[in-house]
Amino acid sequence: MSKYLVSTTETYRVDSESEATRAIEEAKKDNSYTLSKYTNEHKERKSKGEVIDEYWKLTLTKNFNDIKEPNSIITVDYEVE
């Protein structure tokens, strides 16, 4: 039995819009997958009407194989620092 990774969706928290834009551009240039979709949302946490935290939520959808005709076996490793 063969398993083929077709796509993944990764969600990141980044500190600035420029950091999110830079990550999107890097993802577009990566040849190991096709970036099929991305979103960049500004988020705020408030307490008693005041902003206590703000960040950008970056979501990247990466395609590795065509589901109808997969041709690459992909292995994903996660590292925690």
Backbone as CSV, one residue per row, in Angstrom:
resi,resn,N_x,N_y,N_z,CA_x,CA_y,CA_z,C_x,C_y,C_z
1,MET,0.847,-1.186,0.000,0.000,0.000,0.000,0.892,1.248,0.000
2,SER,0.583,2.155,-0.865,1.336,3.410,-0.940,0.486,4.556,-0.428
3,LYS,1.139,5.442,0.286,0.481,6.667,0.745,1.155,7.838,0.058
4,TYR,0.342,8.730,-0.494,0.856,9.919,-1.150,0.290,11.151,-0.458
5,LEU,1.165,12.008,-0.007,0.723,13.271,0.573,0.260,14.164,-0.563
6,VAL,-0.991,14.601,-0.498,-1.554,15.439,-1.547,-1.402,16.905,-1.189
7,SER,-1.814,17.293,0.023,-1.700,18.699,0.419,-1.666,18.826,1.933
8,THR,-1.201,19.981,2.372,-1.215,20.328,3.790,-1.663,21.775,3.932
9,THR,-2.221,22.076,5.088,-2.534,23.463,5.428,-1.801,23.773,6.722
10,GLU,-0.979,24.804,6.671,-0.185,25.208,7.834,-0.646,26.585,8.289
11,THR,-0.783,26.741,9.589,-1.193,28.022,10.159,-0.100,28.501,11.101
12,TYR,0.319,29.750,10.889,1.398,30.343,11.677,0.922,31.634,12.329
13,ARG,1.541,31.960,13.437,1.379,33.270,14.064,2.676,34.017,13.800
14,VAL,2.567,35.222,13.214,3.739,36.052,12.971,3.508,37.417,13.585
15,ASP,4.589,38.142,13.829,4.502,39.398,14.568,4.133,40.615,13.743
16,SER,4.337,40.536,12.414,4.073,41.730,11.607,3.553,41.346,10.230
17,GLU,2.940,42.301,9.583,2.445,42.072,8.225,3.602,41.843,7.260
18,SER,4.703,42.557,7.462,5.856,42.379,6.579,6.449,40.975,6.728
19,GLU,6.441,40.432,7.940,6.925,39.073,8.161,6.013,38.061,7.456
20,ALA,4.715,38.299,7.505,3.762,37.421,6.812,3.976,37.487,5.302
21,THR,4.145,38.682,4.778,4.368,38.866,3.335,5.654,38.166,2.902
22,ARG,6.695,38.289,3.698,7.977,37.650,3.398,7.816,36.123,3.379
23,ALA,7.077,35.570,4.332,6.853,34.124,4.390,6.050,33.639,3.174
24,ILE,5.082,34.420,2.731,4.298,34.071,1.539,5.199,34.051,0.313
25,GLU,6.037,35.053,0.168,6.944,35.112,-0.984,7.925,33.936,-0.989
26,GLU,8.432,33.570,0.185,9.324,32.417,0.286,8.597,31.141,-0.104
27,ALA,7.343,30.995,0.333,6.553,29.805,0.015,6.278,29.718,-1.490
28,LYS,6.047,30.851,-2.127,5.809,30.862,-3.577,7.038,30.395,-4.356
29,LYS,8.226,30.670,-3.839,9.466,30.324,-4.531,9.925,28.892,-4.282
30,ASP,9.377,28.232,-3.269,9.806,26.875,-2.913,9.344,25.893,-3.989
31,ASN,10.272,25.145,-4.561,9.961,24.212,-5.642,9.515,22.830,-5.167
32,SER,9.482,22.584,-3.876,9.101,21.255,-3.388,7.583,21.087,-3.296
33,TYR,6.822,22.143,-3.521,5.362,22.097,-3.517,4.836,23.275,-4.321
34,THR,3.517,23.271,-4.529,2.842,24.400,-5.163,1.995,25.080,-4.098
35,LEU,2.172,26.366,-3.923,1.356,27.117,-2.978,0.020,27.404,-3.656
36,SER,-1.038,26.726,-3.207,-2.327,26.857,-3.885,-3.221,27.927,-3.271
37,LYS,-2.974,28.257,-2.001,-3.818,29.248,-1.333,-3.058,29.799,-0.139
38,TYR,-3.310,31.068,0.158,-2.740,31.654,1.377,-3.653,32.778,1.853
39,THR,-3.657,32.977,3.160,-4.392,34.088,3.756,-3.526,34.716,4.829
40,ASN,-3.767,35.980,5.075,-3.022,36.760,6.046,-4.048,37.630,6.774
41,GLU,-4.287,37.365,8.046,-5.302,38.096,8.812,-4.688,38.785,10.026
42,HIS,-5.029,40.039,10.215,-4.594,40.779,11.398,-5.551,40.428,12.535
43,LYS,-5.009,40.097,13.692,-5.815,39.718,14.855,-5.436,40.584,16.044
44,GLU,-6.417,40.879,16.880,-6.177,41.621,18.117,-6.869,40.913,19.270
45,ARG,-6.215,40.921,20.429,-6.839,40.469,21.674,-7.071,41.698,22.515
46,LYS,-8.279,41.808,23.039,-8.622,42.976,23.845,-9.024,42.554,25.254
47,SER,-8.773,43.449,26.175,-9.213,43.280,27.553,-9.732,44.625,28.034
48,LYS,-10.960,44.644,28.435,-11.596,45.881,28.915,-11.506,46.990,27.873
49,GLY,-11.668,46.605,26.598,-11.671,47.582,25.522,-10.300,47.997,25.015
50,GLU,-9.243,47.541,25.658,-7.892,47.897,25.232,-7.231,46.718,24.529
51,VAL,-6.469,47.032,23.495,-5.726,46.001,22.781,-4.542,45.580,23.644
52,ILE,-4.494,44.294,24.002,-3.392,43.801,24.834,-2.408,42.938,24.035
53,ASP,-2.818,42.557,22.836,-1.945,41.740,21.993,-2.423,41.847,20.554
54,GLU,-1.484,41.891,19.618,-1.862,41.850,18.211,-0.851,41.013,17.454
55,TYR,-1.328,40.347,16.414,-0.495,39.460,15.611,-1.167,39.230,14.266
56,TRP,-0.478,38.527,13.386,-1.025,38.170,12.087,-1.118,36.652,12.011
57,LYS,-2.255,36.169,11.561,-2.487,34.743,11.361,-2.246,34.452,9.881
58,LEU,-1.240,33.641,9.611,-0.838,33.306,8.252,-1.196,31.848,7.991
59,THR,-1.958,31.600,6.930,-2.345,30.243,6.564,-1.854,29.949,5.153
60,LEU,-1.116,28.844,5.010,-0.567,28.432,3.723,-1.099,27.048,3.377
61,THR,-1.624,26.872,2.172,-2.037,25.565,1.686,-1.047,25.145,0.608
62,LYS,-0.382,24.011,0.865,0.673,23.527,-0.025,0.222,22.225,-0.689
63,ASN,0.347,22.149,-2.019,0.022,20.938,-2.764,1.308,20.234,-3.173
64,PHE,1.338,18.923,-2.928,2.513,18.119,-3.247,2.282,17.169,-4.418
65,ASN,1.074,16.631,-4.524,0.741,15.655,-5.561,-0.651,15.921,-6.100
66,ASP,-0.860,15.517,-7.338,-2.208,15.500,-7.919,-2.905,14.260,-7.352
67,ILE,-4.052,14.425,-6.766,-4.721,13.294,-6.122,-5.098,12.195,-7.119
68,LYS,-5.343,12.553,-8.373,-5.714,11.563,-9.385,-4.505,10.807,-9.931
69,GLU,-3.376,11.464,-9.958,-2.155,10.835,-10.478,-0.946,11.239,-9.638
70,PRO,-0.861,10.733,-8.405,0.290,11.089,-7.558,1.570,10.478,-8.120
71,ASN,2.671,11.205,-7.982,3.926,10.693,-8.521,5.109,10.822,-7.563
72,SER,4.888,11.396,-6.383,5.983,11.578,-5.432,5.562,11.124,-4.046
73,ILE,6.444,10.380,-3.404,6.204,10.013,-2.010,6.886,11.081,-1.168
74,ILE,6.107,11.739,-0.336,6.576,12.858,0.473,6.583,12.436,1.938
75,THR,7.647,12.782,2.637,7.742,12.520,4.068,7.818,13.871,4.779
76,VAL,7.031,14.027,5.824,7.003,15.272,6.577,7.589,15.013,7.963
77,ASP,8.519,15.863,8.381,9.099,15.809,9.713,8.808,17.117,10.426
78,TYR,8.407,17.039,11.663,8.159,18.235,12.469,9.230,18.333,13.540
79,GLU,9.797,19.523,13.678,10.793,19.775,14.710,10.255,20.807,15.678
80,VAL,10.483,20.592,16.950,10.068,21.538,17.970,11.317,22.104,18.626
81,GLU,11.399,23.425,18.654,12.570,24.054,19.247,12.262,24.565,20.634
